[in-house]
Amino acid sequence: KEVRKVLNLALRIRKRSNLKIRQPLSTLYLVGPKYIIESSKLMAATIRNEINVKQIEYLDSQESLQLEYLTLDFHKAGQVLRQNLSTVKALLEELSFDQMNYMVGQVKKRKNIDLPGWKEELPYNLFLVKVQPRPNIILERKENIIVALDIKVTEPLEREGWIREILRHCQVLRKDTELNVEDRINLAIITSSTQIRKAIEEYTSFIKDETLAVDIVEHLNDSSQVREISLSVGTVQISLTKA
């Protein structure tokens, strides 16, 4: 029951982010009481498979999933900066990650700050420290459970996602051609996309194992059953025949 709550929260994030379950993601983060963490560790393989993530990180709190940043206290800052308020706001937004971290630390210590591009020290009480999720981190919460996914799709993850989509269509095509589950096949995968072709080369052994393909060729088999697949960088045609 506890693990199902974790799965449901993660699936909700995927739905919100419009990410199909076939698209692998790097990390699921889990924050919760000890019994939730322990139950999830026992079922870690199931969670990774159902959510299609490479790893799970168990956290004591959600703080590591958030970034602190500064914003102006417009009531106080407006009285001090007046017509320069928008200029200071723009300079604040231009800070690098490291600069912002340093400035946050200064304000939390109640020290005035030297804002790059501004001519004099600014009083710390003109600023507010706020928090936001780290880039690419999406959170869902239910009761005392927090689940987060890193939704950044790197190039390797995207390539794996293409392959999983191709495999899904291969399985549909096997059913359409009324092949038995144990039948070996000759598989044709045709694409004009260099990126997809490289992904197929990278995953050739995996594709053969998953589809029971004896061979993978780049020309259509003598088959009336052809499926066309639209991927993010191009289209793919597949056909198969019994080996």
C-alpha positions as CSV (number, residue, x, y, z in Angstrom):
1,K,0.0,0.0,0.0
2,E,2.8,2.4,0.9
3,V,4.7,1.7,-2.2
4,R,1.6,2.1,-4.3
5,K,1.4,5.7,-3.0
6,V,4.9,6.3,-4.1
7,L,4.2,4.9,-7.6
8,N,1.0,7.0,-7.9
9,L,2.8,10.2,-7.1
10,A,5.6,9.5,-9.5
11,L,3.1,8.6,-12.3
12,R,1.2,11.9,-11.6
13,I,4.5,13.8,-12.2
14,R,5.0,12.0,-15.5
15,K,1.5,12.9,-16.5
16,R,1.9,16.5,-15.5
17,S,5.2,16.7,-17.4
18,N,3.8,14.9,-20.5
19,L,6.5,12.2,-20.3
20,K,5.5,8.8,-21.5
21,I,6.4,5.9,-19.3
22,R,8.6,4.5,-22.1
23,Q,10.9,7.5,-21.8
24,P,13.6,6.6,-19.2
25,L,14.4,9.2,-16.5
26,S,17.5,9.4,-14.4
27,T,16.4,9.7,-10.8
28,L,13.4,9.4,-8.4
29,Y,13.8,11.2,-5.1
30,L,11.8,10.0,-2.0
31,V,11.2,11.8,1.3
32,G,9.1,10.1,3.9
33,P,9.0,8.4,7.3
34,K,11.2,5.4,8.0
35,Y,8.6,2.8,7.3
36,I,7.9,4.3,3.8
37,I,11.6,4.4,3.0
38,E,12.2,0.8,4.2
39,S,9.2,-0.5,2.2
40,S,10.4,1.3,-0.9
41,K,13.9,-0.1,-0.6
42,L,12.5,-3.6,-0.5
43,M,10.5,-2.8,-3.6
44,A,13.1,-0.7,-5.3
45,A,13.4,-2.8,-8.5
46,T,9.6,-2.7,-8.9
47,I,9.6,1.1,-8.5
48,R,12.4,1.6,-11.0
49,N,10.7,-0.6,-13.5
50,E,7.2,0.8,-13.2
51,I,8.4,4.4,-13.2
52,N,11.3,3.7,-15.6
53,V,14.0,5.5,-13.7
54,K,17.7,4.6,-13.4
55,Q,18.0,5.1,-9.7
56,I,16.2,6.1,-6.5
57,E,17.6,8.5,-3.9
58,Y,16.2,8.4,-0.4
59,L,16.4,11.8,1.4
60,D,15.9,13.0,4.9
61,S,14.2,16.2,3.8
62,Q,13.2,18.0,0.7
63,E,15.8,20.8,1.3
64,S,18.3,19.2,-1.1
65,L,15.6,19.4,-3.8
66,Q,15.3,23.1,-3.5
67,L,17.3,26.2,-4.2
68,E,17.3,29.3,-2.1
69,Y,17.3,32.6,-4.0
70,L,16.9,36.3,-3.3
71,T,14.1,38.6,-4.3
72,L,13.5,42.2,-3.3
73,D,11.1,43.1,-0.5
74,F,9.4,45.6,-2.7
75,H,7.8,47.5,0.2
76,K,11.1,48.2,1.9
77,A,13.2,48.4,-1.3
78,G,10.9,50.7,-3.0
79,Q,11.3,53.3,-0.2
80,V,15.1,53.1,-0.4
81,L,15.8,52.6,-4.1
82,R,12.8,54.5,-5.6
83,Q,13.4,54.9,-9.3
84,N,16.3,52.5,-9.2
85,L,14.2,49.6,-8.0
86,S,13.8,48.0,-11.5
87,T,17.6,48.3,-12.1
88,V,18.5,46.5,-8.9
89,K,15.8,43.8,-9.7
90,A,17.4,43.3,-13.1
91,L,20.9,43.0,-11.7
92,L,19.6,40.5,-9.1
93,E,18.1,38.3,-11.9
94,E,21.5,38.3,-13.8
95,L,23.4,36.7,-10.9
96,S,25.1,33.4,-11.6
97,F,24.3,30.3,-9.5
98,D,27.4,30.8,-7.3
99,Q,26.8,34.5,-6.9
100,M,23.3,33.9,-5.8
101,N,24.3,31.3,-3.3
102,Y,26.9,33.7,-1.9
103,M,24.4,36.6,-1.6
104,V,21.8,34.3,0.0
105,G,24.4,33.4,2.7
106,Q,25.2,37.1,3.3
107,V,21.6,38.0,3.8
108,K,21.0,35.1,6.1
109,K,23.9,36.3,8.2
110,R,22.3,39.8,8.2
111,K,25.2,41.3,6.2
112,N,24.9,43.9,3.6
113,I,25.7,42.8,0.1
114,D,27.7,44.1,-2.8
115,L,25.6,43.5,-5.9
116,P,27.6,43.2,-9.1
117,G,26.9,46.2,-11.3
118,W,25.6,48.4,-8.4
119,K,27.7,51.2,-7.0
120,E,27.3,50.8,-3.3
121,E,26.4,48.2,-0.6
122,L,22.7,47.3,-0.3
123,P,21.2,46.7,3.2
124,Y,20.4,43.0,3.7
125,N,16.8,43.9,4.9
126,L,15.9,45.0,1.4
127,F,15.9,41.3,0.4
128,L,13.9,38.2,1.1
129,V,15.2,34.6,0.9
130,K,12.8,32.3,-0.9
131,V,13.0,28.7,-2.1
132,Q,12.1,27.1,-5.4
133,P,12.6,23.5,-6.8
134,R,15.9,22.8,-8.4
135,P,15.9,23.0,-12.2
136,N,14.1,20.0,-13.8
137,I,12.9,18.7,-10.4
138,I,9.1,18.2,-10.2
139,L,7.6,17.4,-6.8
140,E,4.3,15.7,-5.7
141,R,3.2,15.4,-2.1
142,K,0.6,13.3,-0.3
143,E,0.3,13.3,3.5
144,N,3.9,12.7,4.7
145,I,5.3,11.4,1.4
146,I,7.2,13.6,-1.1
147,V,8.2,12.1,-4.4
148,A,10.2,14.1,-7.0
149,L,11.5,13.2,-10.5
150,D,14.4,14.7,-12.4
151,I,12.6,15.2,-15.7
152,K,15.6,16.3,-17.7
153,V,15.9,14.0,-20.7
154,T,19.6,13.8,-21.6
155,E,20.7,12.7,-25.0
156,P,21.4,9.1,-23.8
157,L,18.0,8.9,-22.1
158,E,16.3,10.2,-25.2
159,R,18.1,7.6,-27.4
160,E,16.9,4.9,-25.0
161,G,13.4,6.3,-25.2
162,W,13.4,6.0,-29.0
163,I,14.5,2.4,-28.8
164,R,11.8,1.5,-26.3
165,E,9.2,3.1,-28.5
166,I,10.5,1.1,-31.5
167,L,10.3,-2.1,-29.4
168,R,6.7,-1.4,-28.4
169,H,5.7,-1.2,-32.1
170,C,7.7,-4.3,-32.8
171,Q,5.6,-6.2,-30.3
172,V,2.4,-4.8,-31.8
173,L,3.6,-5.9,-35.2
174,R,4.3,-9.4,-34.0
175,K,0.7,-9.7,-32.8
176,D,-0.6,-8.3,-36.0
177,T,1.3,-10.9,-38.1
178,E,0.1,-13.6,-35.7
179,L,3.5,-14.8,-34.8
180,N,4.0,-17.0,-31.8
181,V,5.8,-15.6,-28.7
182,E,8.8,-17.8,-29.3
183,D,9.1,-17.3,-33.0
184,R,12.5,-15.8,-34.2
185,I,12.2,-13.0,-36.7
186,N,14.0,-11.0,-39.4
187,L,13.6,-7.3,-38.5
188,A,13.8,-4.3,-40.8
189,I,14.2,-0.9,-39.3
190,I,14.4,2.0,-41.8
191,T,15.0,5.7,-41.0
192,S,16.6,8.7,-42.6
193,S,17.6,10.1,-39.3
194,T,21.3,9.8,-38.5
195,Q,20.6,10.2,-34.8
196,I,18.1,7.4,-34.7
197,R,20.3,5.2,-36.8
198,K,23.2,5.7,-34.3
199,A,20.8,4.8,-31.5
200,I,19.8,1.6,-33.3
201,E,23.5,0.7,-33.7
202,E,24.1,1.3,-30.1
203,Y,21.2,-0.9,-29.0
204,T,21.4,-3.6,-31.6
205,S,22.1,-6.4,-29.2
206,F,19.3,-5.2,-26.9
207,I,16.8,-5.0,-29.7
208,K,17.7,-8.5,-30.9
209,D,17.3,-9.9,-27.4
210,E,14.0,-8.2,-26.8
211,T,12.4,-9.0,-30.2
212,L,14.1,-12.4,-30.8
213,A,15.5,-11.0,-34.1
214,V,18.0,-13.1,-35.9
215,D,19.1,-10.0,-37.9
216,I,18.3,-6.3,-38.3
217,V,18.5,-4.9,-41.8
218,E,17.9,-1.5,-43.3
219,H,15.5,-2.5,-46.1
220,L,11.9,-3.5,-45.9
221,N,11.2,-7.2,-45.7
222,D,8.8,-8.8,-48.1
223,S,5.9,-8.2,-45.9
224,S,2.6,-6.4,-46.2
225,Q,2.8,-5.4,-42.5
226,V,4.7,-2.1,-42.1
227,R,4.5,0.3,-39.2
228,E,5.6,3.9,-39.3
229,I,6.7,5.5,-36.0
230,S,7.1,9.2,-35.4
231,L,9.9,10.1,-33.0
232,S,11.2,13.5,-31.9
233,V,13.9,13.7,-34.6
234,G,12.4,11.7,-37.4
235,T,10.3,8.8,-38.6
236,V,11.0,5.1,-38.5
237,Q,9.5,2.3,-40.6
238,I,9.6,-1.3,-39.3
239,S,8.6,-4.6,-40.7
240,L,9.3,-8.2,-39.7
241,T,9.0,-11.7,-41.0
242,K,9.4,-15.1,-39.4
243,A,13.0,-16.3,-39.6
